[in-house]
Amino acid sequence: MPGKVGRPKRAEDVTPVLLRIPKALLARVHQCKATIELQEGINLSRTEALWRILQAGCAVLEGGEPAPGMAQTGKSKPVAPTPRRS
């Protein structure tokens, strides 16, 4: 019998989300992913990197500190409101 093929089951319950990201923002996500990987000496999937970036962003917007391991780069800017579509 051959070994298991594919990804292992996730340890936590997740909800799939389709996310359309502008190319410029995706480039920033890739840069943040690379920064995390260099700082921590680990490899992350793009999904794991997005989770970490979203958690850090939420923490900052909620008035807290970024998650451990999310270093401040000094390049952060105030978050502009996203225009709402009518």
N, C-alpha and C positions, 0 to 999 in steps of 0.2 A: 504494500500500500504506500503510495507516495506521500511525502510530507505535506503539511498544510500550505496552501498557496494564498497570497494576498496579505492584507493588513491584519494585525491582531485587533481583537475587539477593544473598544475604548473602555477605560475604567469608569468614566463618568457619562451620565446621560447627556446627549447633545441634540440640538435641533438643527437640521440643515438650513442654511440661509444662502440664497443666491445674492451675490454682492457685485454690483457693477462699479468698477473703480476707474476713475480717469487715469490715463497713462502716467501723468506727472505724479499723482499720488501713489500709484503702484511703485514707481521708481523710489519714492521716499520710503515706502514700506520695505523694499528690498535693501535699502541703505540701513534702515533701523535693524533689520534682521541680521545683516552683516556685523553691525556694531555689537549687538547682543552676543552673537557667536564669538566674536573676537574677545570681548570682555570676559565671557564665562568659559571660553574654551570648549564649547559644545556645538553640535549641529542641530538646527531646528528645522522642522518642516515649515512651509509657508503658513500653514494653518496654525501651528504652535506660535509662530512669530506674530501673526495677526491677533491671536488671543492675548499674548503678552502686551502688545501695543495697545489694544483696546482696553485691557485692564488698567494699564498705566494712564491712559487718557481719561478713563472714567474716574480714577482716583484723583487726578489733578482737578477735573471739573467739579468733583464732589467736595473739593477743599482739603483733600488729604494729600498724602505723599504718594509718589509712584511706587509700584510694587518693588520689593527687594530685587536687586539685580538690574533695575532700570536706571542707569546712571543719567544724571542731568548733563546735557551737552552744552548748555548755555545758549543754545540756538532757538529755544522755544519762544513762540510768539503768542500773543493773545488769540484765542479761538474766535474767528468771525462766525456770526450766525449763518446757518445754511439757508439760502433762499427757499421758501416754500412754493411748491407748484400749486396752482389753483385748478 
